[in-house]
Amino acid sequence: MTRLMLVAHAPLASAFRSVAGHLVPDGVDRVEAFDVTPDESPEDVERRLRYALGNDEALVLCDVPGATPFNGVCRLARAGAKVRIVAGLNVPMMWRALW
């Protein structure tokens, strides 16, 4: 099964994960939130996601194209990780991914 990862500026990813539980309470266990703090670099984000992902496939929803969370995920994808990236995270997009 493809994992769903939310990668966003802190505390947005965790907040979106909480919102996911409103519509899909049983599906929130499939959602992983990665809050990126202001002191993290794209390399830090890549390292953290690589560790969490292992060899699994994931759909990654990011908050802002071109920002640190997005750049970290792009680094991961360029390195060969099995990820699909969608930027511009919003609630309807996330709920649709859970259904």
C-alpha positions as CSV (number, residue, x, y, z in Angstrom):
1,M,0.0,0.0,0.0
2,T,1.2,3.5,-0.8
3,R,1.9,5.7,2.2
4,L,0.5,9.2,2.5
5,M,3.0,11.7,3.8
6,L,2.2,15.4,4.6
7,V,5.3,17.6,4.5
8,A,4.9,21.2,5.5
9,H,6.1,24.1,7.6
10,A,5.5,23.4,11.3
11,P,2.9,22.9,12.6
12,L,0.9,22.7,9.4
13,A,1.5,19.0,8.6
14,S,0.3,17.9,12.1
15,A,-2.7,20.2,11.8
16,F,-3.6,18.7,8.4
17,R,-3.3,15.2,9.9
18,S,-5.7,16.2,12.6
19,V,-8.2,17.5,10.0
20,A,-7.9,14.2,8.1
21,G,-9.4,12.4,11.1
22,H,-12.6,14.5,10.9
23,L,-13.7,13.0,7.7
24,V,-11.8,9.7,7.6
25,P,-11.2,8.6,11.3
26,D,-10.1,5.1,10.3
27,G,-7.8,6.5,7.6
28,V,-5.8,8.8,9.8
29,D,-3.4,6.0,10.7
30,R,-2.3,5.9,7.1
31,V,-1.2,9.6,7.3
32,E,2.3,10.6,8.4
33,A,2.9,14.3,9.3
34,F,6.4,15.8,8.9
35,D,6.5,19.3,10.3
36,V,9.6,21.2,9.0
37,T,11.0,23.7,11.5
38,P,12.6,27.0,10.5
39,D,16.1,25.7,11.3
40,E,15.9,22.7,9.0
41,S,17.5,22.6,5.6
42,P,16.3,20.7,2.5
43,E,19.1,18.1,3.3
44,D,17.7,17.7,6.8
45,V,14.2,17.1,5.4
46,E,15.5,14.6,2.8
47,R,17.4,12.7,5.5
48,R,14.4,12.5,7.8
49,L,12.0,11.4,5.1
50,R,14.5,8.8,3.7
51,Y,14.7,7.3,7.2
52,A,10.9,7.2,7.6
53,L,10.2,6.0,4.1
54,G,12.7,3.1,3.8
55,N,11.9,1.3,0.6
56,D,8.2,2.0,0.6
57,E,6.3,4.0,-2.0
58,A,4.6,7.2,-0.9
59,L,2.4,10.0,-2.1
60,V,3.8,13.2,-0.6
61,L,1.6,16.2,-0.3
62,C,3.7,19.4,0.3
63,D,2.5,22.9,1.3
64,V,4.4,25.4,-0.8
65,P,6.3,24.7,-4.1
66,G,9.9,25.9,-3.9
67,A,10.0,26.1,-0.1
68,T,12.2,24.0,2.1
69,P,9.8,21.1,2.7
70,F,9.2,20.8,-1.1
71,N,12.9,21.1,-1.9
72,G,13.7,18.3,0.6
73,V,11.1,16.0,-1.0
74,C,12.4,16.8,-4.4
75,R,15.9,15.9,-3.3
76,L,14.5,12.6,-2.1
77,A,12.8,12.0,-5.5
78,R,15.9,12.9,-7.5
79,A,17.9,10.4,-5.4
80,G,15.6,7.6,-6.6
81,A,13.0,7.3,-3.8
82,K,9.7,5.9,-4.9
83,V,7.6,9.1,-4.2
84,R,5.0,11.1,-6.1
85,I,4.9,14.7,-5.1
86,V,1.9,17.1,-5.2
87,A,2.5,20.6,-4.0
88,G,-0.1,23.1,-2.8
89,L,-1.5,21.0,0.0
90,N,-5.2,21.7,0.9
91,V,-7.9,19.9,2.8
92,P,-10.0,18.6,-0.2
93,M,-6.8,17.3,-1.9
94,M,-5.8,15.4,1.3
95,W,-9.3,13.9,1.8
96,R,-9.4,12.8,-1.8
97,A,-6.1,11.0,-1.3
98,L,-7.4,9.2,1.7
99,W,-10.5,7.9,-0.2
